[in-house]
């Protein structure tokens, strides 16, 4: 079906809110205030989300400290204490089906759990470049992102804050780095998805009446708002500060997300699949590594065998050739590129890796 255009209209009916900040910056308190305020608005509109319980995915036992605020407002809070990333999309579907507001606190734990589970399943210590395609792709984080944007439900998430660094060279010529901002501590593009993104911070200052004591204030900076609050700054914020954003929604109306059913898969030739390319590249890289070892240490005596084992341990961290064959493409390429100058006397370049024909000897060499 050909692509089509439709008349623009008020088609955002559900809140998609993100809050992030350091520990103790008031994220859970503010998201509670927002949820209660929105619940009351929805009740005034006669919408079911204003009658049904609020749902909370609680990874930090924050529900223990805020459920009384919901109770005092006459709102039932239902909690699921999980950190499993696989639970996020089903919880969004549940909120949609039950016509409930959903709070996710904290998104950081779900993201960390996804990375941890991936590494455990793969038996690795760190994520390699090739792993991100799955982790960030449609079977990983993208599945949650699509559900967050497109769901017919009011969704809020809280996240810890991560600092953004900038590298520079100082007057002495030394490389330095400085903090230039912050972002949600989750998937890199998490901050782009909410319709409103709020940075929470806490500040301490001397008590004017007693300089020996300190007082605390909480601030909220609207980093992004597709409504009327972009750039606004609030001290000790509450729902009323953000009500203009919710007023701008078409509550009870049509909500249009993004059509994720349309893809470009039909335009991609089958023989250029990433899996096939990676398998071919891995096979070639292994051949080059084995060929280089056989070229410089081709004999089956003790000295050459020890040399081959020493080189494998030096560049690939193992004495087992079978283990080398299980390494990721990225690890193989990194080891080969380090090995090449030492053994061939030149940097590795594609087309500059011609080795003598040693294929007949390769299988004979006991690695």
C-alpha positions in Angstrom: 0.0 0.0 0.0 1.3 3.4 -0.9 2.2 6.0 1.7 -0.6 8.5 2.4 -1.0 11.9 4.2 -3.9 13.0 6.4 -5.0 16.3 7.7 -3.2 17.3 10.9 -5.4 17.5 14.0 -5.5 17.1 17.8 -4.5 13.5 17.9 -2.6 13.2 21.2 -4.9 11.9 23.9 -2.5 10.2 26.3 0.3 11.5 28.4 3.8 10.2 27.8 6.0 11.7 30.5 9.6 11.1 31.5 11.4 12.3 34.7 15.1 11.9 35.5 17.5 13.0 38.1 20.0 12.0 40.8 19.0 10.2 44.0 16.8 12.2 46.3 15.7 14.6 43.6 12.0 14.1 44.1 11.2 12.0 41.0 8.9 9.5 42.7 7.2 12.3 44.7 6.5 14.4 41.6 5.3 11.5 39.5 2.9 10.6 42.3 1.6 14.2 42.3 1.2 14.1 38.5 -0.6 10.8 38.5 -3.0 11.9 41.2 -3.7 15.2 39.4 -4.2 13.5 36.1 -6.5 10.9 37.6 -8.7 13.7 39.0 -8.8 15.4 35.6 -9.8 12.2 33.9 -12.5 11.6 36.5 -13.9 15.1 35.8 -14.0 14.2 32.1 -15.9 11.0 33.0 -13.2 8.8 31.5 -12.6 5.3 32.8 -8.9 6.1 33.6 -10.3 8.4 36.3 -12.1 5.6 38.0 -9.7 2.7 37.7 -6.6 2.0 39.9 -3.2 3.4 39.0 -0.6 0.8 38.1 3.0 1.0 39.2 6.1 -1.0 38.1 8.2 -0.5 41.3 11.9 -1.4 41.2 12.9 0.7 44.2 10.2 0.0 46.8 9.0 3.6 46.3 5.4 2.4 46.4 5.8 1.9 50.2 6.3 5.6 50.7 3.7 7.0 48.2 0.7 4.6 48.4 -0.9 6.7 51.3 -1.0 9.7 49.0 -3.0 7.8 46.5 -5.2 6.4 49.3 -5.9 9.8 50.7 -6.9 10.9 47.2 -9.3 8.0 47.0 -7.3 6.3 44.3 -6.2 2.6 44.5 -2.6 1.9 43.7 -1.7 -1.6 42.4 2.0 -2.5 42.3 4.2 -5.0 40.5 7.7 -5.3 41.9 9.8 -6.5 39.0 12.9 -5.4 37.2 12.6 -7.8 34.2 12.8 -5.9 31.0 10.5 -8.5 29.3 7.7 -7.3 31.6 7.6 -3.7 30.4 5.7 -4.2 27.1 3.1 -6.6 28.7 2.5 -4.1 31.6 1.9 -1.3 29.0 -0.6 -3.7 27.3 -2.2 -4.3 30.7 -2.6 -0.6 31.4 -4.2 -0.1 28.0 -6.6 -3.0 28.5 -7.5 -2.0 32.0 -7.7 1.7 31.1 -5.3 2.6 33.9 -2.4 5.1 34.3 1.0 3.3 34.5 4.0 4.5 36.4 7.5 3.0 35.8 10.0 3.7 38.5 12.8 3.3 37.7 13.4 2.7 34.0 17.1 2.5 34.7 16.7 -0.9 36.5 14.8 -2.4 33.5 17.5 -1.3 31.1 20.3 -2.6 33.3 18.4 -5.9 33.6 18.2 -6.3 29.9 21.9 -5.8 29.5 22.7 -8.1 32.3 20.4 -10.9 31.0 21.9 -10.6 27.5 25.5 -11.0 28.8 24.5 -13.9 31.1 22.8 -15.7 28.2 25.7 -15.1 25.9 28.3 -15.9 28.5 30.2 -12.6 28.1 31.5 -9.9 30.4 30.8 -6.9 28.2 28.6 -5.9 25.3 30.4 -5.8 21.9 29.5 -3.6 18.9 27.6 -6.4 17.1 25.4 -7.0 20.1 23.7 -3.6 20.0 21.6 -4.5 16.9 19.6 -7.0 19.0 19.6 -5.1 22.3 18.4 -1.8 20.8 16.4 -3.4 17.9 12.8 -4.4 17.5 13.2 -7.5 19.7 14.9 -5.5 22.5 14.4 -1.9 23.6 12.6 -0.9 20.4 9.7 -3.2 21.4 9.2 -1.1 24.6 9.8 2.2 22.8 7.1 1.4 20.2 4.7 0.4 22.9 5.4 3.5 25.0 4.7 5.9 22.1 1.8 4.1 20.4 -0.2 2.7 23.4 -3.6 4.0 24.3 -2.6 4.6 27.9 -1.2 7.4 30.1 2.4 6.4 30.8 5.1 7.9 33.2 8.6 6.7 33.7 11.3 7.8 36.1 15.0 7.3 35.5 18.3 8.0 37.2 20.5 10.6 35.6 23.7 10.0 33.7 26.3 12.8 33.1 27.3 13.9 29.7 31.0 14.6 29.3 33.0 16.6 26.7 36.6 16.0 26.0 39.0 19.0 25.4 42.7 19.9 25.3 43.8 22.4 27.9 46.5 25.1 27.6 49.2 22.6 28.5 48.1 20.2 25.7 46.8 17.6 28.1 43.4 16.0 27.4 40.7 16.8 29.9 37.0 16.3 30.2 34.2 18.2 31.8 30.5 17.6 32.5 28.4 19.5 30.0 24.9 18.1 30.9 22.9 15.1 31.9 20.5 12.6 30.3 18.3 9.7 31.5 20.3 6.7 32.5 18.7 4.2 30.2 18.8 3.4 26.5 20.6 6.3 24.7 17.5 7.7 22.9 15.1 7.2 25.8 14.8 11.0 26.3 13.4 11.5 22.8 10.3 9.4 23.3 8.3 11.3 26.0 6.2 14.2 25.0 7.5 16.0 28.1 10.9 15.3 29.7 11.7 16.8 33.1 15.1 17.1 34.9 14.8 16.9 38.7 17.5 18.3 41.0 18.0 18.8 44.7 19.7 21.9 46.2 21.0 22.6 49.7 21.5 26.0 51.2 22.1 27.6 54.6 19.0 28.2 56.7 18.7 32.0 57.0 17.5 31.7 60.5 20.2 29.3 61.6 23.4 29.2 59.5 24.5 26.1 61.2 21.7 24.2 59.5 20.8 23.6 55.9 17.6 23.6 54.0 16.7 21.7 50.9 14.7 22.6 47.8 13.7 20.5 44.8 13.7 22.0 41.3 12.2 20.7 38.0 13.4 21.9 34.6 11.3 21.1 31.6 14.0 19.9 29.2 11.5 19.2 26.5 7.8 19.8 26.1 5.8 19.4 22.9 3.2 21.5 24.7 3.4 25.0 26.4 5.9 24.3 29.1 9.2 23.9 27.2 12.1 25.5 29.1 10.0 26.2 32.2 11.7 26.0 35.7 9.8 25.2 38.9 10.9 25.2 42.6 9.4 22.4 44.8 7.1 21.4 41.9 3.7 19.7 42.0 1.0 18.7 39.5 -0.4 22.3 39.1 2.9 23.4 37.6 2.5 20.9 34.8 -1.3 21.1 34.3 -1.0 23.1 31.1 0.7 20.1 29.5 -2.2 17.9 30.4 -4.7 20.5 29.3 -3.2 20.5 25.9 -4.0 16.8 25.5 -7.1 15.6 23.7 -8.3 13.7 26.7 -10.8 11.0 25.7 -10.1 11.7 22.0 -8.1 10.1 19.3 -4.5 9.1 19.9 -2.3 8.5 16.9 1.2 7.1 17.4 3.6 6.0 14.6 2.8 3.3 12.1 5.4 0.7 12.9 3.8 -1.9 10.6 5.4 -0.2 7.6 9.0 -1.4 7.1 11.6 -1.4 4.3 12.3 -5.1 4.6 10.9 -5.7 1.1 13.7 -3.4 -0.3 16.5 -5.3 1.3 18.0 -8.1 -0.9 18.1 -11.5 0.9 21.8 -12.0 0.1 22.8 -8.9 2.1 21.5 -10.0 5.4 23.6 -8.9 8.3 23.8 -12.5 9.6 25.2 -13.9 6.4 27.7 -11.0 6.1 28.9 -11.5 9.6 29.4 -15.2 9.2 31.4 -14.6 6.0 33.5 -12.0 7.6 34.1 -14.2 10.7 35.2 -17.1 8.4 37.6 -14.9 6.5 39.1 -13.4 9.6 39.7 -16.8 11.2 41.3 -18.0 8.0 43.6 -15.0 8.0 44.6 -15.5 11.6 45.3 -19.2 11.2 47.1 -18.6 7.9 49.3 -16.0 9.5 50.2 -18.4 12.4 50.9 -21.2 9.9 53.0 -19.0 7.7 55.4 -17.9 10.4 55.4 -21.1 12.5 54.4 -23.9 10.1 56.2 -26.8 11.6 54.8 -29.3 14.1 57.7 -29.4 16.4 57.6 -28.2 20.0 59.1 -24.7 19.3 56.6 -23.8 16.6 53.7 -25.2 18.5 54.7 -23.2 21.6 55.1 -20.0 19.4 51.6 -20.5 18.0 50.1 -20.9 21.5 52.0 -17.9 22.8 50.7 -15.7 20.0 47.1 -16.9 20.5 47.3 -16.1 24.2 48.9 -12.7 23.5 46.3 -11.5 20.9 43.2 -13.5 21.8 43.6 -14.3 25.5 43.4 -18.1 25.2 45.5 -21.2 24.5 42.6 -22.9 22.7 42.1 -22.6 19.0 38.5 -23.8 19.5 38.0 -21.0 21.9 39.3 -18.5 19.3 36.7 -19.8 16.8 33.9 -18.9 19.3 35.0 -15.3 19.7 32.9 -12.4 18.4 33.7 -10.9 15.0 34.8 -7.7 16.8 37.2 -9.6 19.1 38.7 -11.5 16.1 39.2 -8.3 14.1 40.8 -6.5 17.1 43.2 -9.4 17.7 44.1 -9.8 14.0 44.7 -6.1 13.6 47.1 -6.1 16.5 48.9 -9.2 15.4 49.4 -8.1 11.8 52.0 -5.4 12.2 54.0 -7.5 14.6 54.1 -10.5 12.3 53.7 -9.1 8.8 55.5 -5.7 9.4 52.6 -3.6 8.1 49.2 -2.4 9.2 46.3 -4.7 8.2 44.4 -3.4 5.2 41.8 -5.1 3.1 43.5 -6.3 0.0 46.9 -6.3 1.7 46.5 -9.6 3.5 47.8 -12.0 0.9 49.3 -15.0 2.5 51.1 -18.0 1.0 48.9 -20.9 0.1 49.1 -22.9 3.3 45.6 -24.3 3.3 46.9 -27.9 2.9 49.0 -27.4 6.1 46.3 -25.7 8.2 44.3 -28.7 9.2 47.5 -30.7 9.9 48.8 -28.2 12.4 47.8 -29.2 15.9 46.6 -25.9 17.5 
